[in-house]
């Protein structure tokens, strides 16, 4: 069992930056593929960024070049650095872990990101 706790959300003006963190419990964090998803009001949940256990990253087209996902296995933490934020990035952001099934099987509780002037 893995528990994921997100932090770092908040209110930011357009063009600003935020860094989300996701702290994971467990001793085998390094073998999990990790990802960030988001759900905006009235929209489906979407994959924002992912990082494999080997460090390979992937991004949704809408955030490529603005967001960066990274992980620190020594701290059992995955990060999402979000720059040049836009109102369309407003959503609840969720951290997720995949233990090898190919789809996430552990989820955090979510953290709200609001981009507004």
Steps between C-alpha positions, in 0.01 A plus 500: 500500500623848413369824642547819299470851644507803271589853602590831341174601338351846532395818324739653249474772237527418130863471402601392849653177628424230753674181602291206606644225717376147557644309794463122490509250779668164458848369445474417131407841359787481252337220301172681442417696191357831623270748335299816550140527383256787522127549489361838408140595582263334257777310324638148493810413697809529283860387521733797540843341536662168581842375606606138493708324761792548262444873472342520155248782483193574290266799485160600372530729201329784684772517767810398307769764539330654804481213752779274622455174690784363710556256782729462798506134596702571815211716622220284357369811328390599153471862393318700236656836424240714323612818324318755285171390650180576313138521618439176308736324742250551782412156633540255783835329449545137603813297550482137392722192527515196274649190659543329163145449378531762230236719659508685834383295795572751775370857516549803717217716632572787261610859536320801353680728255321821403644736240323831508566872511 
